[in-house]
Amino acid sequence: MDFEILMVPIILFMVIVAPIWLVLHYRSKRQVSQGLTEEEFSLLNELVDKADKMTQRISTLESILDAESPEWRQRHER
């Protein structure tokens, strides 16, 4: 009796859910293995450039603050 109750959900899973699940799984695996697209690569390069500029700006601001207010780091840590 219990086995018959479980048969319907198991069959539905095997016929409907499992094939869709497998297709989506292997599609995502294929996309990951292909690597970055040209658009994604250029976006990544833009982000790297922006990060470099931000690093330079932060360094410049810190050097200005060090010259004008040498104790600013200790006040900020409190």
GUMARPA-257887 format. One record per atom (N, C-alpha, C, O): z, x, y; residue in one letter. Coordinates in steps of 0.05 Angstrom, whole numbers, plus 5000, padded with zeros to 4 digits. Example, Ala and Ser with C-alpha at 12.3 -4.5 7.8 and 13.67 -1.06 7.14 Angstrom:
BEGIN
515652644886A/515652464910A/515652644934A/516952854934A/514252574955S/514352734979S/515752585001S/516152685023S/
% end
This chain:
BEGIN
500050164976M/500050005000M/500050175025M/498450135043M/501850375026D/501950545050D/499450715053D/498550765075D/498250795031F/495850955032F/493550785044F/491850895058F/493450535037E/491250355048E/491550325078E/489550295091E/493950315088I/494350285117I/493450525132I/492350505154I/493750755120L/492951005133L/489951065130L/488851215146L/488650935112M/485850995107M/484050915131M/482251065138M/484650695144V/482950605166V/483150805190V/481050885200V/485550885199P/485551075221P/484351345213P/483151475230P/484751435188I/483651685179I/480551675180I/479251865189I/479451455170I/476551425169I/475451415198I/473451545204I/476751265215L/475851255243L/476051525257L/474251605272L/478151675251F/478351945262F/476052125253F/474852255269F/475552115227M/473452295215M/470652215225M/468952385227M/470151955229V/467551865236V/466951875267V/464751935275V/469051825283I/468551815312I/469752055327I/468352185341I/472352105324V/473752295340V/472952585332V/472352745350V/472952645307A/472552925298A/469753035306A/469653255316A/467552885303P/464952995312P/464853045342P/463753245351P/465952855358I/465952895387I/467653135394I/466853305411I/469953165381W/471753395386W/470253655379W/470453845395W/468953665357L/467553915349L/465253985369L/464954215376L/463753785377V/461553835396V/462653945422V/461654135432V/464753815433L/465853915458L/467154185455L/466954355473L/468354235432H/469554505428H/467554725428H/467854925442H/465354685412Y/463354895411Y/461754915436Y/460655135442Y/461454705451R/460054715477R/461654895496R/460455055510R/464254855497S/465955015515S/465955305506S/466055485523S/465955355480K/465955625470K/463355765478K/463356005486K/461055625477R/458555735485R/458555805515R/457456015523R/459655625531Q/459655675560Q/461455925567Q/460756075584Q/463655955553V/465356185558V/463956445549V/464256645563V/462556435528S/461256675518S/458856765535S/458056995535S/457756575551Q/455456645568Q/456256805592Q/454656935604Q/458756795600G/459756935623G/459356785649G/458956545648G/459456925671L/459156805697L/456256745705L/454456905698L/455856525718T/453156475729T/452856635754T/454756755764T/450456635765E/449856785790E/451556675813E/452556825829E/451756415814E/453256285835E/456256355833E/457556415854E/457356355809E/460156425805E/460556715811E/462656795823E/458656885804F/458957175810F/458957225840F/460457385849F/457157095855S/457057135883S/459557025897S/460557135916S/460656795887L/463156685897L/465456885892L/467156925909L/465457005869L/467557195862L/467357435881L/469457545890L/464957535886N/464557755905N/465557685933N/466757855946N/464957445942E/465857355968E/468957355969E/470057445989E/470257255948L/473157255947L/474257535948L/476357585960L/472957725934V/473857995934V/473658115962V/475458255971V/471458065976D/471158156003D/473258046022D/474358186038D/473757786019K/475857656036K/478557776030K/480157816048K/479157826005A/481757945998A/482058226010A/484158296019A/479858386009D/479958646021D/480358636051D/481958786062D/479058446064K/479458406093K/482358326100K/483558426119K/483358146083M/486158056087M/488058286084M/490058316099M/487558456064T/489258696059T/489258876083T/491358986092T/486858926094Q/486659096118Q/488058976142Q/489459116156Q/487758716146R/489158576168R/492158596165R/493558646185R/493158546141I/496058566136I/497058846142I/499158876154I/495559046133S/496359326138S/496459376168S/498259516178S/494459286182T/494359326211T/496659186225T/497959306242T/497258936217L/499458786229L/502158926223L/503858946240L/502459026199E/504959166192E/505259426208E/507459486216E/503059566212S/503259816228S/503959756257S/505459896269S/502859536268I/503459456295I/506459376297I/507859456315I/507359216278L/510159146278L/512059386274L/514159396286L/511259576257D/512859816253D/513059966279D/515260076285D/510959976295A/510960126320A/512659976342A/514060106357A/512359716343E/513659566364E/516559486357E/518259476375E/517059436332S/519759346324S/520359466296S/519859336276S/521359716296P/521659856270P/523559716250P/523359776226P/525259546259E/527259426241E/526359146232E/527958996221E/523859076236W/522958806229W/523158746199W/523558516191W/522858946183R/522958906153R/525758836144R/526158666127R/527758976156Q/530558916148Q/531358636157Q/532858506143Q/530458556181R/531158286191R/529858076174R/531057856169R/527458126164H/526057926148H/527157896120H/526957676109H/528358106109E/529458096082E/532057926080E/532757836059E/533457896102R/535957746102R/535657456097R/537557306097R/
% end
